[in-house]
């Protein structure tokens, strides 16, 4: 069984019953989160970039659980300095793990840890292509629309694409529709919306517009689970 769980904003769990991947664990300060940092026990943490609504509670969770933190090179080194186990990767690179394969993709965004007036650069942001139990899931991270999404779709048969739709900091719904058209995933799931008033969107309208373009989309509420491979 492969199960996807949405925790609000851009945070998802992906588990096959053995490995438990937690992506962009922004929980404590996330008003839409269904769980708190002390309630999750991932084996792996995947972090797309250093902004506080994505790095979130990753250090606290990794320090408590011993989970391996997978991130772009500079961000991974920052996290390793804070005493957690890391696997540093970079854009275009792929790596085999015990649960499957991860490849880092381009994301049209930035990456830094902001502490008052202090800004710590944490390298390039990324998206994740995750191959697990025969399925391929694309978590786009924070990104604007970019033309090489078509190349991602052409080269990988995507089962699920997790795309931001909140606008202002990331793609808005219109650009996220075009992203979905280029990616041609079997199912598209919107994320990164409604957490704050500035990124309020209607995910059901987005899914409706996907259907008008011949694509399938679904909305997951925070805490909702989706079985990607059904139990036998």
Protein Blocks (a to p, Z undefined) as FASTA:
>chain_A
ZZdddebhjbccddehlaccdehiafklmmkbcbdfklgccfbdcdfbfcfklnmmmmmm
mmmnopacdddfklmmmmmmnopacddddehiacddfkbccddddddddddddehjbccd
ebjaddddddeehiacddebjadddfklmmmmmmpccfbdcddfkgmjlccfklmmmmmm
mnopabdcdehehkbmklgccfklmmmmmmmnopacddddehiacdfbdcZZ
